[in-house]
Amino acid sequence: MTTAVDVLSGIVWRTCPIRASPSAGARSWLTRHDLLKGEGISHPQARTRFLVARALLRRTIAEARPDLGRTVLDIRTARSGRPTVVDVDPLLDPFLAPSLDPELEDHLGLYLAVSHTRGLAAAAVSTVGPVGIDVEPLGRDDLPPAEIWLTPEEQEEHAGLPPARRRTQLLRLWVAKEAALKASDATQARLRRELAIRGSGEVDRVPTSEDDPGASMLGQVVWHEIEARFLVALASSVTGR
Amino acid sequence: MNTNDPRELLIDVLSGIAPESDPATVDPTEDLRDELDLDSMDELNMITRVSARLGIDIPEKDYPLMRTLDGAVDYLTGRMAAPTP
């Protein structure tokens, strides 16, 4: 069972439940390189989550760019930490892999993001600019102390909320910041405490010194609940376009 | 537990964050997220708890230095040896 939704122009994203092991359908999307990378992950649940998320990402790429081959793309991790594609599987033909540039994040005009948590994987593919996605269980309550990752203004707002709303609001901010960080480029804020998430989902960078004016509208976040169990945030970069 | 030993401290903290795993048996050169099935929230909780127990501030820009057990031990050892400003 997979949910597919088009949210913002040029972005396709999907979610997929994670069970004890990848289904045969999921495995059919994986390359030898994906399977080898999975074998390198020692923790069984982490391995399963990686494989399910990788298959979901490939399926989402195929939906966003049906003109590309189903498994000829290799997916690597760029220096920014973001997944990026190269156009051949180096294990299939190592001499035809000239474009393995880990800095090249928009290869073939594709921007990728992936997230997984206990029970759900999510993937997003954009053809217009950097994209980010994050997913957490709605019931998760082990959030780090607010002062570590919220802006001072967010901390103030958080402290003023009724206790019953605090955890929900913190979770919304957490997934939004994680998604926004994935969608931000090196010239933008890279720290959670610098990214301010407005109620409407606008992403700003707060000033970090008296000489720093900050920046507004770096991106936009939208939230979705999946099966009343998970919260997904999808972020698109405005300035990156 | 010797609280001055960063490795022992990290294993103790990780045992609380990933109770279904055995942090003492991980490959210390591999990414803790893959070895212990941690996500970014677990990672930040680990850093917050280590920071509190050692009484040192760990800036967010240094978080990537703590992605492996050996990397985290090296980083904390260096921070503990550095003079307090």
Chai-1 contact restraints between the chains, C-beta under 6 A:
chainA,res_idxA,chainB,res_idxB,connection_type,confidence,min_distance_angstrom,max_distance_angstrom,comment,restraint_id
A,I41,B,D34,contact,1.0,0.0,6.0,A-B,restraint_1
A,S42,B,E35,contact,1.0,0.0,6.0,A-B,restraint_2
A,H43,B,E35,contact,1.0,0.0,6.0,A-B,restraint_3
A,H43,B,D37,contact,1.0,0.0,6.0,A-B,restraint_4
A,Q45,B,D37,contact,1.0,0.0,6.0,A-B,restraint_5
A,A46,B,D34,contact,1.0,0.0,6.0,A-B,restraint_6
A,A46,B,D37,contact,1.0,0.0,6.0,A-B,restraint_7
A,P144,B,L44,contact,1.0,0.0,6.0,A-B,restraint_8
A,P144,B,N45,contact,1.0,0.0,6.0,A-B,restraint_9
A,P144,B,T48,contact,1.0,0.0,6.0,A-B,restraint_10
A,I148,B,T48,contact,1.0,0.0,6.0,A-B,restraint_11
A,L191,B,E60,contact,1.0,0.0,6.0,A-B,restraint_12
